[in-house]
Amino acid sequence: MKLIADSGATKTDWCLLDDNGAETIFKTQGISPHYQTSEEITATVKTELLPQLKDLVPAELFFYGTGCSSYKSKAIVLRGLQAVFPDTKIEVDHDLIAAARALCGREEGIACILGTGSNSCHFKDGKIAYNVPNLGFILGDEGSGGYLGKRLIQAFLNLELPTELHEKVKATYNLTHDDIIHTVYTKPFPNRFLATFTKFLGENRQHPFLAKLIHTGLNDFFVKNIIRYKDHQTLPVHFLGSIAYHFNTELKEIAASHNITIGRIIKTPMEGLIEYHS
């Protein structure tokens, strides 16, 4: 029995594969070594996942998570999981590996993540050949939900939104300046909070101000990431994540302007990961 986990900053999808190939899907909150200790990860798994698993114990656990790129960050997650599954063989790897395997399969290509956060890589011969450095939420994450939400809230707080949009944001979220500043600077997962505002962007994307904000935010990802791969105009460029999925029309228009060929656009990598690990 195998357990596969695909974890972003916002949520974690778990898939239990039994020996007959049957699949059972579970969900918990996101797990990230950037924001959580091993003990906090253990607590999340115990309180949210174990009740769903009941008495089932996987023989193998493949965990793909945001922030799990360095030895230190992998170790934080591994210790948290081992405390819950001491007899399970556990592998922890980066969510970018998950995206590349799900998007490219066995083929060469450029795999991109556009969800709460963002990342990309050149995938070749079953491994990451090159990765434009991911600077995270504060210094990077161009095109991500956190990035787009941050641009909207900046415009709102700086009174840069057209009057009708400003009033609509106020009516929709009922948040004051102090509420927003307090949440962003003192509470955990500010990127998750800011990413929630992409729903407003999607629902109001026809407004010229927001259409430009979305276009600029997504184009920043192409400029800062994709065009830095030397084969970006000859290889297929694949996308994974909620932002890529819901803003796929804008994504395709921007790709065409850069003479880039888009391959697959999928919301989550789980289907590809199930195939890979089966």
C-alpha positions in Angstrom: 0.0 0.0 0.0 1.4 3.4 -1.0 0.5 6.9 0.1 1.3 9.8 -2.2 1.2 13.4 -0.9 1.1 16.6 -3.0 1.5 19.5 -0.7 1.3 23.2 -1.4 1.3 26.1 1.0 -2.5 26.1 1.1 -3.5 22.4 1.0 -2.3 18.8 0.8 -3.8 16.2 -1.4 -3.2 12.6 -0.3 -3.8 9.5 -2.4 -3.8 6.0 -1.0 -3.1 3.3 -3.5 -3.8 -0.3 -2.4 -2.3 -3.4 -3.9 -5.1 -3.7 -6.4 -4.6 -0.2 -7.8 -7.7 1.3 -6.1 -7.4 5.0 -5.2 -8.7 6.9 -2.2 -8.2 10.6 -1.9 -7.9 12.6 1.3 -7.2 16.3 1.9 -5.6 18.3 4.7 -4.1 21.8 5.1 -0.8 22.6 3.5 2.5 21.4 5.0 5.5 23.6 4.5 8.9 23.5 6.3 9.2 27.2 5.6 6.4 27.9 8.1 6.1 24.8 10.3 8.3 22.8 12.6 8.5 19.0 12.6 6.2 19.0 15.7 3.6 21.2 13.9 3.7 18.9 10.9 3.2 15.9 13.1 0.2 17.6 14.8 -1.4 18.4 11.4 -1.0 14.8 10.1 -2.3 13.3 13.4 -5.4 15.6 13.6 -6.3 15.8 10.0 -5.0 12.8 8.1 -5.1 9.9 10.5 -8.9 10.1 11.2 -9.4 9.7 7.4 -6.9 6.8 7.1 -8.5 5.1 10.1 -6.4 2.0 10.8 -4.6 1.9 7.4 -0.8 2.2 7.5 1.0 2.6 4.2 4.2 0.6 3.5 5.6 3.5 1.5 4.9 7.3 1.6 6.0 9.6 -1.2 5.7 13.2 0.0 6.1 16.1 -2.5 6.0 19.5 -0.9 6.6 23.1 -1.4 9.9 24.2 0.1 11.3 20.7 0.2 14.4 21.4 -1.9 17.2 21.5 0.6 18.4 18.8 3.0 17.4 20.9 6.0 13.8 21.5 4.8 13.4 17.8 3.7 14.6 16.7 7.2 12.0 18.9 8.9 9.2 17.2 7.0 10.7 13.8 7.3 10.9 14.0 11.1 7.3 15.2 11.2 6.1 12.3 9.1 8.2 9.6 10.8 6.7 10.5 14.2 3.3 9.5 12.7 4.5 6.6 10.5 7.5 5.1 12.2 7.4 1.8 10.2 6.7 3.3 6.8 9.4 3.9 4.1 9.2 7.6 3.5 10.6 9.7 0.7 10.4 13.5 0.7 11.0 15.6 -2.4 10.3 19.0 -3.9 6.9 19.8 -5.4 8.8 20.8 -8.5 9.8 17.2 -9.0 6.1 16.2 -8.7 5.1 18.8 -11.2 7.8 17.8 -13.7 6.8 14.1 -13.4 3.1 14.8 -13.7 3.5 17.3 -16.6 6.4 15.9 -18.7 6.2 12.2 -17.9 9.3 10.7 -19.6 9.7 13.6 -22.1 11.9 16.7 -22.0 10.1 19.9 -21.4 9.8 23.0 -19.1 7.5 22.4 -16.2 6.0 25.4 -14.3 4.0 25.7 -11.1 1.5 28.6 -10.8 -0.5 28.1 -7.6 -0.3 29.9 -4.3 3.4 30.1 -5.1 5.4 29.7 -8.4 8.4 27.8 -9.7 9.8 26.2 -12.9 12.4 23.8 -14.2 13.9 22.3 -17.3 13.1 18.6 -17.0 15.3 16.1 -19.0 16.2 12.4 -18.8 13.9 12.0 -15.7 15.5 14.7 -13.6 15.7 18.5 -13.2 18.4 19.7 -15.6 18.2 23.3 -14.5 16.0 25.4 -12.2 15.8 29.2 -12.3 16.2 30.0 -8.6 13.0 30.3 -6.7 13.1 33.3 -4.4 9.9 32.6 -2.5 7.0 34.7 -1.5 8.8 37.9 -0.4 11.4 38.2 -3.1 9.8 36.3 -6.0 6.9 34.0 -6.7 6.0 36.0 -9.8 2.7 35.1 -11.3 1.5 33.1 -8.3 -1.7 33.6 -6.4 0.2 35.3 -3.6 1.9 37.6 -6.1 -1.4 38.6 -7.9 -3.3 39.0 -4.6 -0.5 41.2 -3.2 -0.7 43.4 -6.3 -4.5 43.8 -5.8 -4.2 44.6 -2.1 -1.4 47.1 -2.7 -3.6 48.9 -5.2 -6.5 48.8 -2.8 -4.5 50.1 0.2 -2.7 52.8 -1.9 -6.1 54.0 -3.2 -5.0 53.2 -6.8 -8.1 51.1 -7.7 -10.9 52.8 -9.7 -13.6 53.9 -7.3 -16.1 51.2 -8.3 -13.5 48.5 -7.8 -12.3 49.9 -4.5 -15.9 49.9 -3.2 -16.4 46.4 -4.5 -13.4 45.1 -2.6 -14.6 46.8 0.6 -18.1 45.3 0.2 -16.8 41.8 -0.6 -14.2 41.4 2.1 -15.1 44.0 4.8 -11.5 44.4 5.7 -9.9 47.5 7.1 -6.3 48.8 6.5 -5.3 47.6 10.0 -6.9 44.2 9.4 -4.9 43.6 6.3 -1.6 44.8 7.7 -2.1 42.8 10.9 -2.8 39.6 9.0 0.1 40.0 6.5 2.7 40.9 9.0 1.8 39.0 12.2 -0.1 35.9 11.2 1.2 32.6 9.6 1.0 32.0 5.8 0.5 35.6 4.5 0.9 34.2 1.0 -2.2 32.0 1.6 -4.2 35.0 2.8 -3.2 37.2 -0.2 -3.8 34.3 -2.6 -7.5 34.3 -1.6 -8.0 37.6 -3.4 -7.4 35.9 -6.8 -11.0 34.8 -6.6 -12.0 38.5 -6.9 -9.6 38.9 -9.7 -11.1 36.0 -11.6 -14.7 37.2 -11.1 -13.8 40.7 -12.2 -11.2 40.0 -14.9 -13.1 41.9 -17.5 -12.4 45.2 -15.8 -9.6 46.9 -17.7 -7.6 47.7 -14.5 -7.7 44.2 -13.3 -7.1 42.7 -16.8 -3.9 44.7 -16.9 -2.9 43.7 -13.3 -3.4 40.0 -14.2 -1.5 40.3 -17.5 1.4 42.1 -15.9 1.6 39.7 -13.0 1.6 36.6 -15.2 4.0 38.2 -17.7 6.4 38.8 -14.9 6.6 35.0 -14.5 7.5 34.6 -18.2 10.2 37.4 -17.9 11.7 36.3 -14.6 11.5 32.6 -15.2 10.6 31.0 -18.5 12.7 33.1 -20.9 15.7 32.4 -18.9 15.7 28.8 -20.1 17.7 28.7 -23.4 15.3 26.3 -25.1 12.1 28.0 -24.0 11.0 28.6 -27.6 11.7 25.1 -28.8 10.5 23.0 -25.9 6.9 22.6 -24.7 6.2 24.7 -21.6 3.7 23.0 -19.3 1.8 24.5 -16.4 0.3 23.2 -13.2 -1.6 24.9 -10.4 -4.8 26.7 -9.7 -3.7 30.1 -11.1 -2.5 28.5 -14.4 -5.8 26.5 -14.6 -8.2 29.4 -13.9 -6.2 32.0 -15.9 -5.3 29.8 -18.8 -6.7 32.2 -21.4 -4.5 35.0 -20.3 -1.5 32.5 -20.0 -1.9 31.4 -23.6 -2.1 35.0 -24.9 1.1 35.9 -23.0 2.9 32.8 -24.2 2.0 33.6 -27.8 3.5 37.1 -27.4 6.8 35.5 -26.4 6.6 32.9 -29.2 6.3 30.1 -26.6 4.4 26.8 -27.1 2.2 25.8 -24.2 1.8 22.0 -23.7 -0.4 20.8 -20.8 -2.2 22.9 -18.3 -3.5 21.0 -15.3 -4.8 22.0 -11.9 -3.1 19.3 -9.8 -0.3 16.8 -10.4 -2.0 13.8 -8.6 -3.2 12.0 -11.7 0.3 12.0 -13.2 1.9 11.0 -9.8 -0.5 8.1 -9.5 0.5 6.9 -12.9 4.2 7.4 -12.1 4.1 5.5 -8.8 1.9 2.7 -10.1 
